[in-house]
Amino acid sequence: MFTGIIQAVGSVNACRRETGDMVLNLDTGKMPMQHVQLGDSIAVNGVCLTVVRKSDRGFDADVSAESLQRTTLGEIQIGSRVNLEQALTPTTHLGGHIVSGHVDGVGAVLKRWSDGRSERFRFEVPQNLARYIAEKGSICIDGISLTVNSVENNTFEVNIVPHTLQETTMGEFKPGRKVNLEVDIIARYLERLIQGGVLESKDAGQGITQALLAQHGFIKPV
């Protein structure tokens, strides 16, 4: 598990294809490696990867064919900068939100513009993920825990302060860039729990609706 608070921006030293999957060699930048052990989990642009080899300056990780297909790691190149976060411990400050490192889908930057000293971004998300994104809720973008400012159909906006622009890869984001998305884990499990009681009904598979929430007592009927 992770928090979505980026510890360092690293870079890709090598990406070696291996019969359908890939081995990544990463320079971890300012992230300390002295306490990292083989088998530890590190989130790379929001993707949970396992350390299979390490050095004082970085580590190797295997990337499965599944991860290459479902995340932006399939398009990563030598020299690409990546957001890094080590897995949380019992003493970690939970400054962001609970992040699993299991990417739900790939979105894209639609627009970027200045708003005071901050930068605002509008993202497009796959239609099947849009229902999990709520105004003032949490979203993880390339491993970064962010607050959703507004939602419209299958797009949403976030406001990025100067510190986040400087300490993550978001300063490089331009329209058209693809990003890894992980929605709030609570929303995913809430939907599954609700659906578990109605899988045999005609409404099964339609996702969370106001009628469904009212039926199970989560909101008052309108």
C-alpha positions, 0 to 999 in steps of 0.5 A: 500500500502507498499514500500517493505522496511522491518521495522522489522523481527518478529516471529510466536507465534501461528497459529490456524486453523479455519474451513478452514482458520487460525488465526496468532499471531505474535511477531513484534520484534522491530517494534513499535506497539503504533500507530497501530490500529485495522483494520490497514494493515501490510505486513507479508512476503509480504502478506497484513493482517489486525490487528484484535487484538493487544498488545504491542508486537504483533498482531493477523491477520486472514488469508483466505483460499485463502491466505493460498492456494496462498502464503507461509503462508499455510506452516508457523509454530510456530517460523517461522521468518517473514518480517514485514512492516506497510502500508505507509502513506502520509509522508512515504519515498518511498525507495523501490517501490509501493507494494500492498501486494497482492501476485502474486505467489510462487517462489523458491530459486534455488541457492545462492553464495557469490559475494564480501560482497554481496550474489547473489540469483537465483530464479525460478518463475511460467511461467505465472509470468516470463513475468512481470520480467525485468532486472533492474526492481523491484520485491517484495520477501517475502515483500522485494523490490529488483532490478532484476539483470538478467533474463533468461526464468523463472529465475532471479537473485538479489544481496543482500547487507549485511544490507538487509541480516541482517535486513530481513529473506533473510539471512536464504534463502537456495536453495529450500525455497519457497517465496512469489512474487509480480511483479511490479504493473505497469507491471500488469496494463499495460498488462491489459490496452493493452489487454482491446483493443484487447480482441476480437482479435485472439491474446487475452490472449497471454500476452505482445509481441513485436508485440502487443507493436508496434501495440499500439505505445509503441515501434517502429516496428522492 
